Amino acid sequence: MNRADCRDLYERRAAQLVLYGRALGLTHAEAEDVLHETFVALLRLSDWPEQPDRYCVRAYRNRALNARRGLWNRLRHELESRRWFERTPAESPWERAAMRCLAGLPVDQREVIVLKIWHGHTFDEIGALLGVSPNTAAGRYRYGMQKLKTCLQHHEHERPESPGVADALLDTAPPLARA
């Protein structure tokens, strides 16, 4: 196991994995805890995985799902889901609206959108990761993006002149190809 490879993987994927944990309903602190548990487990492996990025996302997802299984955790996560992005003073009202809209999506749609846009996975990869068909992953993405667009249209008055996170979210959405 090469620690430099692990450090490189951590530096490339840590923020994406924390966001993914938030999309799965974890608090920010829990998402970071799961991130660290995932990398401790990765360091303990005797052999480096063939596809370390994919392995890391899958291992993170499994740990994140285990972390949120308890009833009390689920209730707490639902109450905290409105704050699953870290807030910054530089956020515009439009960015906050985009975050609220994304947080308001069903978990399965939110999860696919985060994996597609922020992690850059294909629908085949997302399907394999989630244990669903690529068409199911694409459908969740499509429906989630439609809901985001509708939700953001209700916040048009908050939209700034220059594009920001919300615009980038919708602009990065690739068109769906027919299977």
Secondary structure, 3 states (H helix, E strand, C coil): CCHHHHHHHHHHHHHHHHHHHHHCCCCHHHHHHHHHHHHHHHHHCCCCCCCHHHHHHHHHHHHHHHHCCCHHHHHHHHHHHHHCCCCCCCCCHHHHHHHHHHHCCCHHHHHHHHHHHCCCCCHHHHHHHHCCCHHHHHHHHHHHHHHHHHHHHCCHHHCCCCCCHHHHHHHCCCCCCCC
